[in-house]
Amino acid sequence: MNRIQYIVTTFQDRWFVMLQGKRHGPYVSQKAAIEDAIRGAQTVPNSQVLVETSDDQVRVEWTHGNDPERYAQRR
């Protein structure tokens, strides 16, 4: 099952939340963008909040629902 991903990112030195190809914001800080993304993601099953880092990597900040199968612990 696919996850809905809220991606916290910067654009022209301002913080935004990308959701399904649309940019929402700007926010006054990264923290404010993350908090708003988490509030939105809490209402959507199987969602995640991801944060782009300065080296163009992505880290998982918050997950709603079960982890994807590939991350589940094998028995």
Backbone bond lengths (Angstrom), bond angles and torsions (degrees), N, CA, C in turn:
res aa  C-N    CA-C-N  psi(-1)  N-CA   C-N-CA  omega(-1)  CA-C   N-CA-C  phi
1 M - - - 1.442 - - 1.527 108.53 -
2 N 1.309 115.78 132.85 1.459 120.50 178.48 1.524 111.10 -74.12
3 R 1.306 114.84 151.45 1.458 121.26 177.05 1.519 109.67 -102.76
4 I 1.319 115.24 147.87 1.457 120.64 169.60 1.520 105.85 -83.10
5 Q 1.320 116.74 123.89 1.460 120.38 -175.89 1.522 111.16 -110.81
6 Y 1.314 114.64 125.28 1.458 123.45 172.56 1.525 105.20 -98.63
7 I 1.316 117.78 115.82 1.457 121.00 -174.55 1.524 109.40 -111.07
8 V 1.330 115.80 117.38 1.466 121.97 177.90 1.524 107.19 -86.53
9 T 1.331 115.40 123.97 1.457 120.39 -174.67 1.521 110.56 -147.12
10 T 1.312 116.06 169.64 1.460 120.32 175.10 1.524 109.62 -110.04
11 F 1.321 114.93 151.40 1.451 122.69 174.90 1.514 106.08 -148.75
12 Q 1.317 116.16 121.63 1.465 122.09 -177.49 1.529 111.21 51.26
13 D 1.327 115.69 47.34 1.467 124.17 176.60 1.527 114.47 62.35
14 R 1.326 117.27 25.10 1.460 121.80 176.28 1.522 108.13 -128.76
15 W 1.339 116.48 151.82 1.464 122.31 -177.35 1.526 111.15 -91.54
16 F 1.335 114.97 137.11 1.451 122.35 -179.95 1.524 109.85 -138.57
17 V 1.328 115.55 164.19 1.461 122.39 171.03 1.523 106.78 -117.40
18 M 1.317 116.21 122.17 1.458 121.53 176.14 1.518 107.77 -93.42
19 L 1.326 115.98 131.37 1.458 121.57 178.81 1.517 107.97 -140.83
20 Q 1.306 115.58 114.95 1.458 122.87 179.28 1.527 111.87 50.71
21 G 1.329 115.43 46.29 1.451 121.67 175.34 1.515 116.14 82.30
22 K 1.325 118.05 0.27 1.462 121.41 179.48 1.520 110.10 -112.23
23 R 1.320 115.49 140.05 1.461 121.89 -179.38 1.519 109.51 -94.24
24 H 1.345 116.14 129.27 1.462 122.19 178.33 1.522 108.55 -117.64
25 G 1.312 116.69 138.18 1.453 121.37 -179.08 1.510 109.36 134.21
26 P 1.298 117.96 -158.44 1.459 129.17 9.62 1.528 112.35 -81.88
27 Y 1.333 114.13 164.12 1.463 122.84 177.83 1.520 108.76 -113.43
28 V 1.322 115.93 155.24 1.470 120.54 -177.41 1.520 112.56 -72.75
29 S 1.342 117.11 -19.82 1.464 120.21 -179.35 1.527 110.03 -156.84
30 Q 1.317 115.06 165.99 1.460 119.84 175.06 1.524 110.05 -61.88
31 K 1.330 116.37 -41.55 1.460 120.85 -179.74 1.527 111.22 -59.05
32 A 1.324 117.23 -43.65 1.470 120.95 179.48 1.525 110.88 -63.86
33 A 1.317 117.23 -39.37 1.464 120.83 178.58 1.530 110.78 -65.94
34 I 1.338 116.87 -42.28 1.470 121.05 178.91 1.525 109.98 -63.83
35 E 1.317 117.17 -45.77 1.471 120.31 -179.25 1.527 111.49 -60.46
36 D 1.329 117.26 -42.31 1.457 120.63 179.56 1.529 110.90 -68.32
37 A 1.326 116.63 -39.40 1.464 120.29 178.02 1.530 110.53 -63.01
38 I 1.311 117.41 -41.94 1.473 120.86 178.75 1.521 110.56 -64.43
39 R 1.333 116.99 -42.09 1.479 119.47 177.21 1.526 110.68 -57.59
40 G 1.309 116.96 -43.88 1.460 120.72 178.85 1.517 112.17 -67.48
41 A 1.325 116.14 -43.02 1.464 120.82 -177.20 1.529 111.95 -67.53
42 Q 1.309 117.84 -27.96 1.466 120.66 179.93 1.521 111.86 -64.05
43 T 1.313 118.03 -19.33 1.464 121.52 -179.01 1.522 112.32 -93.43
44 V 1.332 117.47 -2.44 1.464 122.22 -175.16 1.529 109.61 -121.89
45 P 1.346 117.93 116.01 1.462 119.43 176.88 1.531 110.67 -59.81
46 N 1.323 115.45 148.26 1.468 121.98 177.76 1.525 112.38 55.61
47 S 1.313 115.83 53.86 1.460 120.54 179.02 1.523 109.90 -121.57
48 Q 1.322 114.88 162.27 1.461 121.25 178.88 1.516 109.55 -140.54
49 V 1.330 114.75 151.58 1.457 121.40 169.52 1.520 106.25 -111.28
50 L 1.316 115.72 121.27 1.454 122.74 179.31 1.520 108.42 -113.79
51 V 1.327 116.17 147.99 1.461 121.02 179.36 1.520 108.24 -124.38
52 E 1.337 116.25 124.73 1.460 120.17 174.60 1.518 108.60 -76.60
53 T 1.324 115.82 133.72 1.459 121.01 179.72 1.528 109.57 -94.90
54 S 1.311 116.22 171.15 1.461 120.81 -176.85 1.527 113.14 -64.27
55 D 1.330 117.69 -20.60 1.466 120.63 179.18 1.532 111.84 -99.26
56 D 1.334 116.55 26.31 1.470 123.90 176.96 1.527 113.80 61.09
57 Q 1.302 116.88 27.27 1.457 122.09 172.27 1.527 107.73 -100.04
58 V 1.314 116.06 169.31 1.463 120.65 179.31 1.517 107.85 -126.36
59 R 1.328 116.32 134.91 1.455 120.22 175.44 1.519 108.52 -120.83
60 V 1.321 115.45 147.65 1.457 120.74 178.65 1.520 108.07 -81.76
61 E 1.312 116.61 125.15 1.464 122.20 179.53 1.529 110.61 -97.62
62 W 1.329 116.55 -35.41 1.467 120.50 -173.16 1.523 108.66 -160.37
63 T 1.341 117.29 141.61 1.465 122.42 178.58 1.515 109.67 -132.63
64 H 1.320 116.75 135.79 1.460 123.34 176.27 1.520 107.96 -112.84
65 G 1.318 117.04 121.42 1.465 121.05 -177.85 1.513 110.25 103.00
66 N 1.316 115.82 -175.85 1.460 121.77 -178.79 1.518 110.52 -71.29
67 D 1.326 115.55 148.76 1.454 119.39 174.70 1.519 108.90 -64.28
68 P 1.339 116.70 149.41 1.463 118.65 176.66 1.511 110.95 -56.82
69 E 1.304 117.58 152.16 1.463 122.93 -174.43 1.512 112.47 -54.61
70 R 1.330 118.14 -38.60 1.462 119.47 -177.05 1.528 112.03 -64.03
71 Y 1.336 118.19 -20.27 1.463 122.02 177.79 1.520 112.93 -96.70
72 A 1.300 116.44 -10.66 1.464 119.88 -177.98 1.525 109.46 -67.78
73 Q 1.291 114.74 145.99 1.464 119.74 -179.39 1.524 109.13 -70.90
74 R 1.289 115.88 130.56 1.466 120.95 -179.79 1.535 109.07 -81.54
75 R 1.333 115.83 141.79 1.469 120.52 -179.65 1.476 111.61 -105.96
